[in-house]
Amino acid sequence: MGLFVAAYAVILVLHGAGLSQDMIDGLGLLAVWMSAGVCALAVSRIRFQRWEVLLAAAAVTSYAVGLTYYAAALAGGGSVTFPSPADLINLLFYPLMLGALAVAVHRNVRGVALSVWLDCALGSLGAAAVLAVVLRPVLDSASAGPRSLATAVAIAPPLFDLMLVAAVAGIAALPRCAWAAGGVC
């Protein structure tokens, strides 16, 4: 897998040497589907016994399906409306991955003191505040138009990105002892 990613990076660097956009798009899809394949392998190895792995695999696969739908629609010579089914399928990635993170934390972190959870919440809110400032121009331009499904779909990815980064920041703020066997700090 690592060799393929390195080869893909080299191909992207050499794009100016005459590679077609179709070739680059195809390799990108292959990389995404290889990630989904690795997730499927993980699911088969755990024999469907860990929800966080199942949810993460479903998230990566939904993203791959959405990109494939979009690429197929464009390859057919047609135009893709916005929002398209591909956009809606891609949005499934976020709640599925947030669910995977929540299940992983719930499974592995127990008996942690309230003060530790408050530290994690503060870390999450700090990350969210920084990202909200960074994403404000994107959100302002996307929400400038009338309220519609297209506006909601345009605003959703940066907001979900904000939620994912905040969740990961909160998880990273957990002390090492929280992940220990008993989870008691």
C-alpha positions in Angstrom: 0.0 0.0 0.0 2.8 2.4 0.9 4.6 1.7 -2.4 1.4 2.5 -4.3 1.0 5.8 -2.4 4.6 6.7 -3.2 4.1 5.9 -6.9 0.9 7.9 -6.9 2.8 10.9 -5.5 5.5 10.6 -8.1 2.8 10.4 -10.9 1.2 13.6 -9.6 4.5 15.4 -9.6 5.1 14.3 -13.2 1.7 15.5 -14.3 3.2 18.3 -16.3 5.1 15.7 -18.3 2.0 14.9 -20.3 -0.1 12.6 -18.2 -3.8 12.9 -19.0 -6.3 14.0 -16.4 -8.2 10.8 -16.9 -5.1 8.8 -15.9 -4.6 10.9 -12.7 -8.3 10.6 -11.8 -8.2 6.9 -12.3 -5.2 6.5 -10.1 -6.9 8.7 -7.5 -9.9 6.4 -7.5 -7.7 3.4 -7.3 -6.0 4.8 -4.2 -9.4 5.5 -2.5 -10.7 2.0 -3.3 -7.4 0.5 -2.0 -8.1 2.3 1.3 -11.6 0.9 1.3 -10.1 -2.5 0.6 -7.8 -2.2 3.6 -10.8 -1.3 5.7 -12.7 -4.3 4.4 -9.8 -6.5 5.3 -9.8 -5.0 8.8 -13.5 -5.8 9.2 -12.9 -9.4 8.0 -10.1 -9.8 10.5 -12.2 -8.7 13.5 -15.1 -10.8 12.3 -17.6 -7.9 12.7 -17.1 -7.7 16.4 -15.9 -4.1 16.8 -18.3 -1.4 15.8 -15.7 1.3 15.5 -13.9 -0.6 12.8 -17.2 -1.3 11.0 -18.2 2.4 11.1 -14.8 3.6 9.9 -14.9 1.0 7.1 -18.4 2.2 6.1 -17.2 5.8 6.2 -14.3 5.2 3.8 -16.4 3.0 1.5 -19.1 5.6 1.3 -16.5 8.2 0.3 -15.2 5.8 -2.4 -18.7 5.1 -3.7 -19.4 8.8 -3.9 -16.2 9.6 -5.8 -16.8 6.7 -8.1 -20.4 7.8 -8.9 -19.1 11.3 -9.6 -16.3 10.1 -11.9 -18.7 7.8 -13.7 -21.2 10.6 -14.3 -18.4 12.8 -15.7 -16.9 10.0 -17.8 -20.3 9.5 -19.4 -19.9 13.0 -20.9 -22.7 14.4 -18.8 -22.6 17.2 -16.3 -23.2 16.7 -12.7 -25.7 18.7 -10.9 -25.1 20.2 -7.5 -26.0 18.6 -5.1 -25.6 15.3 -6.8 -26.1 11.8 -5.3 -22.3 11.7 -5.1 -22.3 14.7 -2.8 -24.9 13.2 -0.5 -23.1 9.8 -0.4 -19.8 11.6 0.4 -21.5 13.4 3.3 -22.1 10.0 4.9 -18.4 9.8 5.6 -18.7 12.3 8.4 -21.4 10.9 10.7 -20.0 7.4 10.2 -16.4 8.5 11.1 -17.7 10.5 14.1 -19.6 7.5 15.2 -16.5 5.4 14.9 -14.5 7.8 17.0 -17.3 7.9 19.7 -17.5 4.1 19.9 -13.7 3.8 20.1 -13.6 6.3 23.0 -16.5 4.7 24.7 -15.0 1.2 24.4 -11.5 2.2 25.5 -11.9 5.0 28.0 -13.8 4.2 31.2 -13.7 5.6 34.7 -12.0 8.8 33.7 -12.5 11.7 36.2 -14.8 14.6 35.3 -11.9 17.0 35.3 -10.3 15.0 32.5 -13.4 15.1 30.4 -13.6 18.8 30.9 -10.0 19.2 29.7 -10.9 17.2 26.6 -14.0 19.4 26.0 -11.8 22.5 26.4 -9.3 21.1 23.9 -12.1 20.3 21.4 -13.6 23.8 21.8 -10.2 25.4 21.3 -9.6 23.5 18.1 -13.1 24.3 16.9 -12.6 28.0 17.6 -9.4 28.2 15.7 -10.9 26.3 12.7 -14.0 28.4 12.8 -11.9 31.5 12.3 -10.0 29.8 9.5 -13.2 28.5 7.8 -15.2 31.7 8.2 -14.5 33.0 4.6 -15.6 29.6 3.2 -18.7 29.5 5.3 -19.6 33.1 4.6 -19.4 32.7 0.8 -21.3 29.4 0.9 -24.1 30.8 3.1 -24.4 34.1 1.1 -27.1 32.7 -1.2 -30.6 31.7 -0.4 -31.3 28.8 1.9 -31.6 25.5 -0.1 -30.4 21.9 -0.2 -27.4 23.1 -2.3 -26.4 25.6 0.4 -26.7 23.0 3.1 -24.6 20.5 1.1 -22.0 23.3 0.4 -21.7 24.2 4.0 -21.8 20.7 5.4 -18.2 19.5 4.6 -16.4 22.4 6.3 -18.6 22.1 9.3 -18.2 18.4 9.5 -14.4 18.8 9.1 -14.6 21.2 12.0 -16.4 18.6 14.1 -14.0 15.9 13.2 -10.9 18.0 14.0 -12.5 19.0 17.3 -13.3 15.4 18.2 -9.8 14.3 17.4 -8.4 17.2 19.4 -10.6 16.2 22.4 -9.5 12.6 22.1 -5.8 13.7 21.8 -6.3 15.7 25.0 -7.1 12.5 26.9 -4.2 11.6 29.2 -2.3 8.4 28.5 -3.7 6.7 31.6 -7.2 7.0 30.2 -6.3 4.5 27.5 -4.7 2.1 30.0 -6.3 -1.3 30.9 -8.7 0.1 33.5 -8.9 3.6 32.1 -8.7 5.1 35.6 -6.6 8.3 36.0 
